[in-house]
Amino acid sequence: MRTLWTASKLAAMVLLAGASLAMADTKSMAVPGTVNYVEGQVALDGQNLPAKQNGSTLLETNQVLDTGQGKAELLLTPGVYFRLGDNSEVRMVSPGLADTRVELVKGSAMLEVDQLYKENDLSVMIGATTTRIDTRVVRFSSAAGRYSCARRESDGIRGRRAHQSEEGA
């Protein structure tokens, strides 16, 4: 009887320890919209973000991340990073893993793709134009109704496009 009681206690402890580890992993897991890095003046919906937030801030649907004299890095999907330059603003349109969309409202940004799965539908909007991401590095810039997009593979520039939005016409 004593052996059965001891074995039951041991099994319960192992199960509780495993559940605790599983919960801890879920909390620290990066999800689309996680702000990975902040330098200088960066705000989320007007609230300043501390430089040492260490991935604890999450950009949710329709929230806006903007930089004054600062920079920020946003995780879009695992292996895809959106980096905002000075005086830039991005709005999270859809933070889903299968459908991830952001809008560059103003300024400039670079998107780096280390790994993109075929299940990911990833796009960046600037004004009325949407660019679907299917390459390694993309630079975006918007100013006075114009935007430019340069795509680059590891072996050099693949294509460069400049567009004028309806607002700038």
C-alpha positions as CSV (number, residue, x, y, z in Angstrom):
1,M,0.0,0.0,0.0
2,R,2.8,2.4,0.9
3,T,4.6,1.6,-2.4
4,L,1.4,2.5,-4.3
5,W,1.0,5.8,-2.5
6,T,4.6,6.7,-3.1
7,A,4.3,5.8,-6.8
8,S,1.1,7.9,-7.1
9,K,2.8,10.9,-5.5
10,L,5.8,10.6,-7.8
11,A,3.6,10.3,-10.9
12,A,1.6,13.4,-9.8
13,M,4.8,15.4,-9.3
14,V,6.1,14.4,-12.8
15,L,2.8,15.4,-14.4
16,L,2.7,18.8,-12.6
17,A,6.3,19.5,-13.5
18,G,5.6,18.7,-17.2
19,A,2.5,20.9,-17.2
20,S,4.5,23.8,-15.7
21,L,7.2,23.5,-18.3
22,A,4.6,23.4,-21.1
23,M,2.9,26.5,-19.8
24,A,6.2,28.3,-19.4
25,D,7.1,27.5,-23.0
26,T,3.8,28.9,-24.3
27,K,4.2,32.2,-22.4
28,S,7.7,32.8,-23.8
29,M,6.8,31.7,-27.4
30,A,7.0,34.5,-29.9
31,V,3.9,35.2,-31.9
32,P,3.1,37.4,-34.9
33,G,3.2,41.0,-33.8
34,T,5.8,40.6,-31.1
35,V,8.0,43.7,-30.8
36,N,11.5,42.2,-30.6
37,Y,13.6,45.3,-30.4
38,V,13.3,48.9,-29.5
39,E,15.9,51.7,-29.8
40,G,15.2,55.4,-29.1
41,Q,11.7,56.9,-29.3
42,V,9.1,54.1,-30.1
43,A,5.5,54.2,-29.2
44,L,2.6,51.7,-29.4
45,D,-0.8,53.5,-29.8
46,G,0.9,56.7,-28.4
47,Q,2.3,54.9,-25.3
48,N,6.1,55.0,-25.2
49,L,7.8,51.6,-25.1
50,P,10.8,51.0,-22.9
51,A,14.0,49.8,-24.7
52,K,14.2,46.8,-22.4
53,Q,10.8,45.3,-23.2
54,N,12.5,42.1,-24.5
55,G,9.7,40.8,-26.7
56,S,7.0,41.2,-24.1
57,T,5.0,43.7,-26.2
58,L,2.5,42.5,-28.7
59,L,1.0,44.5,-31.6
60,E,-2.6,43.4,-32.1
61,T,-5.1,44.1,-34.9
62,N,-5.3,47.8,-35.8
63,Q,-2.7,48.8,-33.2
64,V,0.0,51.3,-34.5
65,L,3.7,51.2,-33.7
66,D,5.5,54.4,-34.5
67,T,9.1,55.6,-34.2
68,G,10.3,59.2,-33.7
69,Q,14.0,59.2,-33.5
70,G,14.2,55.5,-33.0
71,K,14.0,52.1,-34.6
72,A,11.9,49.0,-33.9
73,E,11.8,45.3,-35.0
74,L,8.5,43.4,-35.3
75,L,8.2,39.7,-35.7
76,L,5.6,38.9,-38.4
77,T,5.8,35.2,-38.6
78,P,8.6,32.8,-37.4
79,G,11.6,33.8,-39.4
80,V,10.2,37.1,-40.8
81,Y,11.2,40.4,-39.3
82,F,9.8,43.9,-40.1
83,R,12.3,46.7,-39.2
84,L,11.0,50.2,-38.9
85,G,13.4,53.2,-39.5
86,D,13.3,56.6,-37.9
87,N,10.0,58.6,-38.2
88,S,8.0,55.6,-39.4
89,E,4.7,54.1,-38.6
90,V,3.2,50.6,-39.1
91,R,-0.3,49.3,-38.4
92,M,-1.1,45.7,-37.8
93,V,-3.9,44.7,-40.1
94,S,-3.9,40.9,-39.5
95,P,-1.6,39.2,-37.0
96,G,-2.6,35.6,-37.9
97,L,0.1,33.0,-38.8
98,A,-1.6,32.0,-42.0
99,D,-2.6,35.5,-43.0
100,T,-0.2,38.2,-41.8
101,R,-0.7,41.8,-43.0
102,V,0.8,45.1,-42.0
103,E,0.4,48.6,-43.4
104,L,3.3,51.0,-43.6
105,V,1.5,54.2,-42.9
106,K,4.6,56.5,-43.2
107,G,8.4,56.3,-43.3
108,S,10.6,53.4,-44.3
109,A,11.0,49.8,-43.3
110,M,12.9,46.7,-44.3
111,L,11.5,43.2,-44.2
112,E,13.9,40.3,-43.8
113,V,12.7,36.8,-44.6
114,D,14.9,34.1,-43.0
115,Q,12.3,31.4,-43.5
116,L,8.9,31.5,-45.1
117,Y,6.5,28.6,-45.3
118,K,4.1,28.0,-48.2
119,E,1.2,28.1,-45.7
120,N,2.1,31.8,-44.8
121,D,0.3,34.5,-46.7
122,L,2.4,37.5,-45.9
123,S,1.8,41.0,-47.3
124,V,2.7,44.7,-46.7
125,M,0.2,47.4,-47.6
126,I,1.1,51.0,-48.5
127,G,-1.9,53.1,-49.3
128,A,-4.1,51.2,-51.8
129,T,-1.2,48.9,-52.9
130,T,-0.5,45.5,-51.4
131,T,2.8,43.7,-51.9
132,R,2.7,39.9,-51.3
133,I,6.0,38.8,-49.8
134,D,7.8,35.8,-51.4
135,T,11.4,36.7,-51.3
136,R,14.3,37.3,-48.9
137,V,14.7,41.0,-48.3
138,V,12.3,43.8,-49.2
139,R,12.8,47.6,-48.5
140,F,9.8,49.8,-48.4
141,S,9.6,53.6,-48.4
142,S,6.5,55.9,-48.4
143,A,6.5,59.7,-48.8
144,A,3.8,62.1,-50.0
145,G,1.6,59.5,-51.7
146,R,4.5,57.6,-53.3
147,Y,6.1,54.4,-52.3
148,S,8.9,52.2,-53.5
149,C,9.7,48.6,-53.0
150,A,13.0,46.9,-53.8
151,R,13.2,43.1,-53.6
152,R,16.6,41.4,-53.2
153,E,17.6,37.8,-53.2
154,S,20.9,36.7,-51.7
155,D,22.5,36.9,-55.1
156,G,21.5,40.5,-55.8
157,I,18.6,42.7,-56.7
158,R,15.7,40.7,-58.2
159,G,13.5,43.6,-59.1
160,R,12.8,47.2,-58.2
161,R,9.4,48.9,-58.5
162,A,8.3,52.5,-57.8
163,H,4.6,53.3,-57.7
164,Q,2.5,56.4,-57.2
165,S,-0.6,55.9,-55.2
166,E,-3.9,57.4,-56.0
167,E,-3.4,60.0,-53.2
168,G,-0.2,61.3,-54.8
169,A,-1.7,61.6,-58.3
